[in-house]
Amino acid sequence: MRLGLDCRRADRICTATERWLVPLVPIALVSVSGVADVFCSVVAILFIVRAAVRRDGSAFNQSWFIALLLLWIYLCIRSAFAAHAGASLGEAIIWLRYPVFAIAAGKALSNADDRRRFVTITVCSVLFLSADAILQYCIGYDVTAHQQQNDMRLTGPFGRPRVGITIAWMFLPPLLALIERRRWLWAAALGGTSILAIVLSGERTSLATLGLDVIALLILLPHWRRPVLIMVGICAALLLLVMIARPSIYQRQVNSTWHVVTAPDQSPYGVIWLRGLTIAAEYPILGLGMRNYRTVCPDPEFGPLAEAHDYPRCSTHPHNYYLEWLIAGGIPALAVFVAAMGLLIRDLLIYGDRRNVLFAGLVATILMRLWPLAPTTSFFQNWAAIPLFLTIGWALSYLPKERSRSEQFIAPGIQPARQ
């Protein structure tokens, strides 16, 4: 009897802690990503403890998670035999926290009131980050005294040029939530500051993600095509005005991007990708293990570190998710990762209400993050992985507990976002 009471008390404590920590993750992501990783890890551990206390692992019985679990087991085994086994195995073991966190976040946000609070927190977080980036552009410093970099790229509170891409990963779902609620002033403030900060950030990838967002929304929300196209026109006008006022932004965001697209083998990312493909071709079956790319890449066997164009051939990671998986675990790891993401998207599209505006924004953000033909951050870095798996968890919170394929086809009209 006493044991049963203790188990129920432990379950309540874990559940309450998860509900408090998940909404704090967006705040940490726009300030100190290391703290966000602590929150993510604690939530994942508590969720596993709660499942063990309940003796109920049904939450993990999802095809995409099972595929990632198999991938994790494979990576752990492969990393144990890597050239630098310690670093590789350490990275592999803790990587499972991300998909577990996604499931835990989905459960923590399953209540409509919790989702509404989460939207409000995310709106405030993105507004702060966008305003901080704009401030840094105007006066040269942000609120934490970080200075703008010499190559016209903004850092925001991070000290490194990743403020634009962080905003691009986070702003779309809360923006669509505000639009659905008809909070036009707040929506204009969030959308305007976010897009302006992305343009001013000097990050080409973050600007390109806006186009991917638009394409995904046009596909997912056919009834909203006219409003989406109106928003695109407003954004294009804002972008044009900024580039007329600051020609250097046009040079950075348009000219240099066009050069990367038309001559990838003569661009910094293209050079790194070619080097990565050479390494992957050398180890196609089992890869190198996690965190071994950075030590193997400089090997003279794969050519000089730089040529006439002076672009470095190596980095800390190969700047593409799919190439990174191929190098880390070979063809098996890449195949299982692609299958897992395909199963995830399938579940979201089949069981979720695609006519729910906020849900469509979440799916569009996930699709944007998984676009293969783009330079990316490392899939294993916390500040890049946590926003993705937080978005996945947020989207999972909208899926019905009892999933039926027929539910997708009987939903009437455009449903209001269940925030």
Buried (B, 14 or more C-beta within 10 A) or exposed (E): EEEEEEBEEBBEEBBEBBBEBBBBBBBBBBBBBEBBBBBBBBBBBBBBBBBEBBEEEEBBEBBBBEBBBBBBEBBBEBBEEBEBBEBBBBBBBBBBBBBBBBBBBBBBBBEEEBBBBBBBBBBBBBBBBBBBBBBBBEEEEBEEEBEBBEEBBBBBBBEEBBBBBBBBBBBBBBBBBBBBBEBEEBBBBBBBBBBBBBBBBBBBBBBBBBEBBBBBBBBBBEEBEEEBEEBBEBBEEBBEEBBEEBEEBBEBBBEBBEEBEEEBEEBBBBBBBBBBBBBBEEBEEBBBBBBBBBBBBBEEEBEEBEEEEEBBBBBEBBBBBBBBBBBBBBBBBBBBBBBBBBBBBEBBEBBBBBBBBBBBBBBBBBBBBBBEEBBBBBBBBBBBBBBBBBBBBBBBBBBEEEEEEEBBEEEEEBBEBEB
